[in-house]
Amino acid sequence: MKKLIILLPIVLLTACGSVPVKRTFPEAPNEFKVACPDLQLVEQTTKLSDVVSTVAKNYGQYHECKAKVDAWTEWYESQKKIFESVK
């Protein structure tokens, strides 16, 4: 009986190692695939300050969104390479 108790975990562990497991890297969630919001249009005006204000907001919004998307894409690709390199 004692031998059976000792051999049972060994048999179970070796059986688990012989079963092939298909690994796939998960796809990116849809909420991360959302495009950046549209930029604001400059309304017709005679004031240059209104135009400059809208352009400055668009510039900041674009660079913020680009930084987020680029950082996430870089992280995702590096994680995928690591996943695929491990056998």
Secondary structure in CASP SS format (residue, H / E / C, confidence):
PFRMAT SS
TARGET T0000
AUTHOR 0000-0000-0000
METHOD secondary structure of the structure
MODEL  1
M C 1.00
K H 1.00
K H 1.00
L H 1.00
I H 1.00
I H 1.00
L H 1.00
L H 1.00
P H 1.00
I H 1.00
V H 1.00
L H 1.00
L H 1.00
T H 1.00
A H 1.00
C H 1.00
G H 1.00
S C 1.00
V C 1.00
P C 1.00
V C 1.00
K C 1.00
R C 1.00
T C 1.00
F C 1.00
P C 1.00
E C 1.00
A C 1.00
P C 1.00
N H 1.00
E H 1.00
F H 1.00
K C 1.00
V C 1.00
A C 1.00
C C 1.00
P C 1.00
D C 1.00
L C 1.00
Q C 1.00
L C 1.00
V C 1.00
E C 1.00
Q C 1.00
T C 1.00
T C 1.00
K C 1.00
L H 1.00
S H 1.00
D H 1.00
V H 1.00
V H 1.00
S H 1.00
T H 1.00
V H 1.00
A H 1.00
K H 1.00
N H 1.00
Y H 1.00
G H 1.00
Q H 1.00
Y H 1.00
H H 1.00
E H 1.00
C H 1.00
K H 1.00
A H 1.00
K H 1.00
V H 1.00
D H 1.00
A H 1.00
W H 1.00
T H 1.00
E H 1.00
W H 1.00
Y H 1.00
E H 1.00
S H 1.00
Q H 1.00
K H 1.00
K H 1.00
I H 1.00
F H 1.00
E H 1.00
S H 1.00
V C 1.00
K C 1.00
END
